[in-house]
Amino acid sequence: MKFKAFENKLWLASPTMYGEERMYVKEAFDTNWVSTVGENLNQLERGIAEYVGCKKSVALASGTSALHLAVKLAGVKQGDTVFCSDMTFDATVNPVSYEHAEQIFIDSETDTWNMNPVALKKAFELYPDTKVVIVANLYGTPAKLDEIKRICDENGAVLIEDAAESLGATYKDRQTGTFGKYNAISFNGNKIITTSGGGMLLTDDEDGAKLARKWSTQSREPAPWYQHEDLGYNYRMSNIVAGIGRGQLLHLDENIDKKRKIYLRYKEGFKELPVQMNPFLDCSKPNFWLSCLTVNPDAMCEQKRGKFDCKYVSCKGKSCPDEIRETLAKYNIESRPIWKPMHMQPIFEGYKFISAEDTTDVAADIFNRGLCLPSDIKMTEEQQNIVIDIIKSCFE
């Protein structure tokens, strides 16, 4: 089967603007509230807090800054250990290093690709002094959040939920971003809604939110001069950026519905292929931020990955993520490998890694067999069908 390359690139996930964003940004300009205070910030913080069901929110420059302040609020200090999701973007775990503490990586489980509660329980048995856990909801799919929270509570540990990818997703009818004492979401350009960048800290801890707000504005004290008693950061979101988010929030549910339809079309299109879509539990409703697949083990062609490159051997009836990715790229279609697990990253070489069983490495297996597919909500059904046909051709 012959295919023609797309004239305009088909993206993994790109921003989609609707129009209201421009109105709110113009409002910031017209009223001259272009700094880190203003009505857009107030309304975005209020709107997100009401949507997810938390008491307080603090709009910040990035999801990473939200996670950093969450780590500080949780009391992480130099020499501490923190249990972290292993298969995630490194922004989830980097704030631990900012505070000169050490990550212990917890393996994934196959039901959601997220932190394995069995492995987490084992980790507490091995390192009972650990008092903070950071769990990420991968690709918009909630982890087993009630089990993970219960394990944290039993061990007197603070849970931080990295909901950067899962805004709008629910677990047992409860919004993600509310299970931890401190939680973070992201408004990066490729997320379910965007402010072009930016993020937000979510919490029911009113004193913690007040402190985070102070830290995010260089810890300035209420004096007529610039007085500082704590280390601060330039982490506050601007009122202009918040205007984009304010307009985007109006379309969050619409975006989730579009993402869900993309996932279901892939699932239907691949039903005859030896692949599986990224899984989720019946009790959860993902936001389907990214649709992903894994190639069945017996359908994998030979694939080897080096430090910066990859090699594979094409085989009739079989394929592998790197062959699919490179084939899609020939037709101007973006796809991306699954997040490389943190315990496989050179920067964390030698760090502790805990799996449910000593002989298993679920995260590494998903990384080896997995691929993120184009999930842009501007992709038409016709375009997606072409993507599906190209992927089918890889197995011919």
VEXKOLRO-556283 format. One record per residue (C-alpha): x, y, z. Coordinates in steps of 0.1 Angstrom, whole numbers, plus 2048, in hexadecimal, padded with zeros to 3 digits. Last residue first. Example, Ala and Ser with C-alpha at 12.3 -4.5 7.8 and 13.67 -1.06 7.14 Angstrom:
2
8897F5847/87B7D384E/
REM end
This chain:
396
81C7BC842/8217C8866/82D7EB85E/8107EE845/7F87EE863/80980D871/80581F84F/7E081584F/7DA822872/7EB843869/7D584684A/7B684085F/7C285C876/7C3874859/7A086A84E/79386F872/7A2891872/7C089B888/7B88BC89A/7B58AA8BB/7DA89F8B8/7DF87C8C3/7FC8708AD/80784F8BD/81D8498DB/8318298D7/83880B8EC/84B7EA8EB/86C7F38FA/85E80E911/8437F691D/85D7DC924/8747F4937/8567FF94C/84D7DB955/86F7D1962/86B7AF972/883797983/8827A79A5/85C7A79A6/8477C59AD/8627DB9A1/8787F39B4/8948089A4/8B08189B8/8C78319A7/8E6824996/8E1838976/8C985597C/8D886D963/8DE85194A/8B884A949/8AE82594B/8A182996F/88C847963/87983294A/87A83E926/85884E91F/84783B903/8578428E1/84985E8CC/8328638AD/83287F894/82587A871/836889853/83286A83D/85585E843/851865868/83684A869/84E83085D/86983B876/850838893/843816887/866808883/8708168A5/8518088B6/8567E58A9/8497CF88C/83F7AC883/82C79A867/84A79B850/8697A6862/87B7C7862/89C7C7876/89F7E388F/8B87FD899/8B681A8B1/8CA8398B9/8D58508D5/8E18398F1/8DA81A8DE/8B98088D7/8B67E68C8/8977D88B6/8917B58A8/86D7B289C/8537B28B7/83379E8AF/8397848CB/83D79F8E5/81C7B18DA/8237D48CE/8197EF8E6/80380C8DD/7FD8308E8/7E184A8E6/7EC86A8F7/7D688190C/7BB867910/7AA87B92C/7A885A93F/78884E94F/78F83696B/77C81A97C/77E80495D/7A4806960/7BA813944/7D0804929/7E781290E/7DC8028EE/7E77DF8E5/7F87D28C6/7F87B28B1/7E17C2896/7BD7B888E/7AE7CF8A8/7C57EC89E/7AB80288D/7927FE8A9/7AB8078C4/7B88248AF/7958318AA/78E82E8CF/7AD8428D8/7A485E8C0/78085F8CD/78E8628F1/7A48808E6/7868928D7/77288D8F7/78F89990C/7928B88F6/76D8C08FA/76F8BC920/78C8D5921/77D8EE90A/77490B922/795904933/7A7910914/79A934917/7A693793A/7C6926931/7CE940916/7C695B92F/7DD94B949/7FA952931/7F2977931/7EE978957/81096995B/81794996E/82C94B98D/84C936990/868950996/87493E9B5/8799459DA/89193B9F5/883947A16/887966A2C/885980A10/87F9A5A12/8799BC9F5/86D9DDA05/84A9E7A11/8499C5A24/8319A8A1E/84E98FA18/8599859F5/85E9609F0/86A9649CC/8479649BE/84393E9BC/84D93A9E0/8319509EC/81793E9D7/82491D9E3/821929A07/7FD933A02/7F69129F1/8058FFA0F/7F0913A27/7D190AA14/7D98E5A12/7BD8D89FB/7D68D79DF/7DC8DE9BA/7FD8EE9AC/7FA8FA989/80C8FA968/81A91194D/822910928/80E91A90A/7F091E922/7E68FB917/7C98E2919/7CD8BC914/7F28C1914/8098C88F6/8118EC8FD/8188E7922/7FB8EE939/8078D6954/7F68C9974/8058C4996/7F88B59B7/7FF8BA9DC/7EE8A59F7/7E988C9DB/7C887F9CF/7BB89F9C0/7CD8A399F/7B988898F/79388E992/77E8769A6/764860995/77784099E/79684F98E/78F86D977/7A287D95B/79C8A3955/7C18AC959/7D588C953/7F7895944/8048AC95F/7F289897A/81189398E/8028889AF/81788F9CF/80F8779EB/81D87EA0E/828860A21/81C853A43/82182FA39/7FD824A3A/7F3845A2A/80B83FA0D/7FE81CA08/7DA829A08/7E48449EF/7F382A9D7/7D48149D9/7BC8319D4/7D183F9B7/7D481F9A2/7E3836987/7CD84C972/7D284C94C/7DA86E93C/7FA86392A/80985694B/7F986196C/818868981/81E85E9A5/8368719BC/83A8619DF/8488729FE/851865A20/86D84CA1A/87983EA3C/86A81CA35/883814A19/8817EFA12/85E7E9A1F/85380BA10/8617FF9EE/84D7DF9F0/82D7F29F4/8378079D6/83E7E89C1/81C7DA9CA/80C7FC9C2/81B7FC99F/820820993/810825971/80E810951/7E880E958/7E27E895C/8057DD953/8177EA973/833803974/853802989/85B8199A6/87A82F9A4/88C83A9C3/89585E9BF/8AF8709D5/8AD8929E6/8C18B19DD/8A28C79DC/8A68CD9B7/8AC8A89B3/8898A09C0/87D8BB9A7/88A8A598B/872889991/85289297E/8658A8966/87788995A/85987E946/84A85E953/851839958/86183597A/847845990/8598539AE/8608499D2/8738659E4/8938619F8/8A087CA0F/8C4888A10/8BD8ADA0B/8998B6A12/8768ACA08/85C8BDA1E/83D8B6A0A/83A8DBA03/85C8DA9F3/8528BD9DC/8328CF9D3/8468EE9CB/85B8DA9B3/83D8C99A4/82C8EA99D/84D8F798E/84D8D9977/82A8DE96C/835900960/834926967/81B923983/7F692798B/7EF91F9B0/7D090A9B8/7BC9079D8/79D8F49E5/79D8D79CC/7808C99B7/7908C4995/7798DD983/7758F59A0/79B8F79A5/7A18FB980/78891897D/79392A99C/7B8929991/7AE93496E/79894F97A/7B195F991/7CD95C978/7B896C95D/7AD987975/7D099497C/7F198E98C/81298197E/81799D964/8029A7947/7E69B9959/7E59D7942/7BF9D7940/7BF9D591A/7DC9BD919/7CD9A5932/7AB9A7920/7BD9A08FF/7CA98090F/7A6977919/79897D8F6/7B496B8E5/7AE94C8FA/78994D8F1/7939448CE/79591E8CC/7BA9178CD/7C78F38C9/7EA8EC8D5/7FD8CE8C7/7FD8A98CE/81088E8BB/8108A489C/80589C878/81D8B2863/80D8C6847/8138B8824/80C895831/82187B820/810866806/80984180C/80E8227F7/800800800/
REM end
